[in-house]
């Protein structure tokens, strides 16, 4: 937030200084050369530059160019040029050949304004991106240090789970043994498989399967659980996803949608259509203090990861209505 305000202050300062210099140039610049131009034509030439610069910087580029709507962008630029040029012809005492005709039209200063606008926004976006990268790297280092402080030796952890599994079998507790195996698989995925930048989508879906199965064992008859997650798909063998990206929504459903005394529900539906993944989750909200913080750290982190990893390739919406939480996540996994 501080970096964003600093960029805006710097941007305002640059615009202020540039505007002052441009005003001085417009009043005192170029001597007798400007005396050869009709005063009203000169006025529109001087005015068209800042208008083109500002509108292109704060409207055309962010609304159209950044979203790759190039036809709409080009059309808007052309319409703005014709609009300003029409005004010049209308107010001029010497039309000098009509719209875009003659030597005193606004085409050159207008195009210079558009060109310098692109340079300005490129430098500004580069500064913002550089600051954001520095901030994320600092946060990553901080998170890694925090993780190292609390990390348990994986070998000790898995050896303990294996011992618990053997004990459960000796005591003829197959359900307990099965739970231990699933927990061991989940922890292995977290500690080893999920340390890469991307992972096969099938492994991520298998992780969700096991997590839901493990959570299902603690549910009572008061909670209705329906889940539909794709099984093995031959056509998605090469499809990859950022690890542990889908689990926050599932975790939140079990965290806030389960009650030991009230009737609650959890619906989890995931579909794959070629490279398009759709995740639809809804669950009842149990009335407690924690449930009022549904947009807490977990969902905030998910939004940040989606914006960093799949910018322009995802849709994420959450709604709360009538004690029901609903989330829809669409991602295009095509690399």
N, C-alpha and C positions, 0 to 999 in steps of 0.2 A: 504494500500500500504506500509506504514512504517513497519507494522507487517510482511508483506511478505518479505521485504528486511532484516529485523532482523533475521527471520528464516533462510534465505539463507546464511547470514553471519555466523550464529551459525553453520549451517550445514557444510559450507566450513571449519570453524575452527576445528570442530570435525574430519572431514576427513583429514585435514592437520596434526593434532596431531597424529591421528591413523596411518596415512601413515608413519610419521617419526618414531613412535615407532615400527611399523612393519619392517621398513627398518633396524633399529638398531638390532632388534631381528634376522632378516635374516642374518645379517653380523656376529653378535657375539653370537648368541644364541645356546644353547644345546651342546656346546663343541664338544667332540669327537664323539657324537652320529651321527651327520651329516656327519662325515668323513667316516662312513660306507656306505653312499649312493653315488651312481654314481653322479658326479658333474652336468651332464646335466639333469638327473632325478630330482636332488635336485632343479635345476634352475626352471624347469617346475612346481614342487610342490609349490615352493615359489611364482611363477608368477600366478598360477591358482587361488589362493585365492583372490587377488585383482581384477583379471579379472572377476571372478564369482560374487564377491560382487558388483562391479560397474555396470556391464551389467544387473544384476538382479535388482538392485536398480533403475536404470534410464531408463531401457527399458522393461524388462520382466514384472515386477510388474505393472507399470503404464499402459502399453499397453495391457497386457493380463490378469493378475491376477485381477486387479481392475475392469475390464469389465467382469469378470467371464468366460473368455475363458480358462478354466482349461486344456483342452486337448492340445490346442495350446501352452499354457504356459509350460506344462510338456514336450511337444515335443521339444520346443526350448531349455529348460534346458538340455535335454538329448543330443541334437545335439551339443550344446556347449561343454558338457563334452567329447563327442566322438571326437570332433574336436581338443580340447586341448590335449587329451590323444594320438591321432594319431600323433600330432606334437612331443610329448615326445618320442614315440616309434621310430619315424623317425630320430630324432637327437641323440638318446641315443646310446652310445657305448655298453651298456648292456641292451637290450630290456627287459630281465627278464620276459619272458612269454607272450609277445605281449600286445595288447590293453586290459587294465584293468586286466592284468595278473601279477602275482608276487607281491612282497611286496612294490615295489617302484612306483606304479601308483599314479595318482593325485586325486583319488576318495575322500579320507578323507579331504584334504585341500579344494577341490572344494565344497564338501557338507557343510563344516564349513562356507565357504564364502557365500553360499546361505542362510544358517540358520541365520548367523549374519546380512545379508542384510535384512531379514524379521524383525528382532528385531529392526534394525536401522530405517527402514521405518515406523514401527508401532509407535515407540517413536516420530519420527518426525511428523507424521500425527496427533498424539494425541496432540502435542504441538500446531500445526497449528489450530486444531479444538478447543482447549481450548481458544486460542487467538481470534478466530472468534466468539465463543459464547460470550466472554466478550465484544467484539466490538458490536455485535448485541444487547446485553442487554443494553449497554450504549445508543445506538441509539434508542432503544425502549423507554427507560425512557425519553430521550430528546423529542421524538415525543409525548409521553403522556403528558408531561408538556406543550408542545406547543398547543396540542389539548385542554387541560384544560383552557388555557388562553383565547382561542377563542370560547369556547363552549357556546352555547345559551341554555337556559332552555328549554328542550323538551316540557314541559307542556305548556309554554307560546307560543311556536312555533305552536303546534298542535291546541291550542285554537284559535289562530289568523287565521289559515287556515280554521278552522270550521266556524268562523265568516265570512270570505271571501266567503266560499261556500254558506252559508245561504243568504248573500247579492246578490250573483250571481243568485240564484234561484228567489229571490224576484224581481230582475230586468230582469227576463226572459232571462238569458244568459246561456243556457245549456252547450255550448262548454266551456265557462269559468269555470263553475262548475265542468265539467268533468276533465278539466286540473288541477284544484285545488285538486281533489280527487286523481288523478294519482301522482301529486307531493307529496301529503301527504303520499301516500303508499310508494313511493321511499324513502322519508326521514325516515319513520318509519323503513324500512328495513335497512338503513344505521345506524341508531341510536340504534336499538334494535337487530334485527335478525342477523346482520352481525358481532356482537361482539363475536360470538363463533368461535372456531378454524375451524370447518367445518359445512356445512349446506346442507340440501337436495338439490340435483341438480335441482329439479323441481322449488324450490323457486328462485334459481339463474336465471333460464331461464325465469320465470315469471317476475323477475325484469328487464331483458333485454327487454322483450315484452313491458312493460309499459314505459321504458325509450325511446325506439324507437318510440312508439306511441306519447309520449309527444314531442319529437324532430320533429316528422313528421309535427306537427301543425305549425311550423315556416318555413317550407320549401316552396319555390316558385316553379313555373312550370319549372324553370331552372335546378332543381335538380331531377334526377331520382333515386328513392330509391327502392331497391328490398331486402327483408329480408325473410329468411326461418329459423325458429327456432322451434324445436320440441315442440309439445303440451304435454298433459299428457300421461305418459307412465307407465303402471302398473308394468312393469318389472324393473323399476329403482327406486322404492320406497325407497330402502335402499342405493341407490347410493348417495354419498356425495362428496362435493367439498369445497375447501377453499372459503369463501365468498368474493364477489367483485373481483374475479380473472379474469373474462372475460370482465368486463365493460371497462377497459382502452383502449382496441382496438376499441370498439364501440364508446367511447367518442372521440378518436382521429379521427375516420372517420368523425364524424359530425363537429369536430373542424376545420379540415383542408380540408375537401372535399365538403364544401358548399359555394356557391357564390350566391349573389343576382342579378348578371348581366351576368354571364357566364354559359354555359351548363356544369353541373358536374354530377357525379354519385356516388352512394354508394351501394355496394353489400355485404350483410351479409348472410352467410350460416353456419348453425350449424347442425351437424348430430351426432347421438348417435348409436353406434353399440355395444350392450352389455355394457361393461364398458369403451369402447373406445369413447372419445369425440373428434370431429374434428371441428375446427372453421376456416373458410376461409373468409377473409374480403379483399375487394379491393375498392379503391375509388380514384377519381381524386384528384390531389394536386392543390389547389388554390395558385397562385403565389403571395406570400407575405412573409414578413420577418419571420413570425412565422413558416411557413411551412418548412423552412430549418432546423428546430430543431425537426424533427419527432422522433429522437432517444433520446428525452429529458427525463425528470424526470419520466414521466408516464411509458414509455416503459422500461426504466432502472429498475425501481422498479418492473415491471412485471417480467423481467428476473431474478431478485434476488429472488423474491418470488417463482418462478417456480423451481429455483435451490435448494432452501432450502426445499420446500414442496414436490416436485415431482422429485427429482434428479434420473436420470436413467429411468424415466417413462414418459418423455415428449419430444416433438420436437417443436421448435419455430424458424421460419424463417421469415424474412422481406426483401422485395426487393423494390426498386424504379426504375421504367423504364418508359420512355416516359410520364412523369408527372402523373404516376399512382403508388400508394402505394399498395403493396400486402402483406398480412400477413397470415401465416398458423400456427395454433397451434393445436398440437395433444397431448392429455393427456390420460393416462391409469388411470382411477379412481378406479380401483380395490384395495381395502385395503389389 
